[in-house]
């Protein structure tokens, strides 16, 4: 597995998760309920794990572990980018 391929999968799938996050916010705004976003949030997390697990190689447990670690890394990177953007725009 090449590092650049892994980064491409990470950024593409994180972008898809961000789009699902926007959908989640729109649903919460439309319904006025914070619990309305739970199905979208679960779908986004499952998509992210599936995207990485389908890309990774090796036995199923290694692919699942890589997917979960990538999910954590992707959220940390995304959080850092959002924090930096808000900090710079302040």
Secondary structure, DSSP 4 states (H G I P E B T S, - for coil): --HHHHHHHHHHHHHHHHHHHHHHHHHHHHH--GGGGHHHHHHHHHHHHHHHHHH--SSHHHHHHHHHHHHHHHHHHHHHHHHHHHHHH-
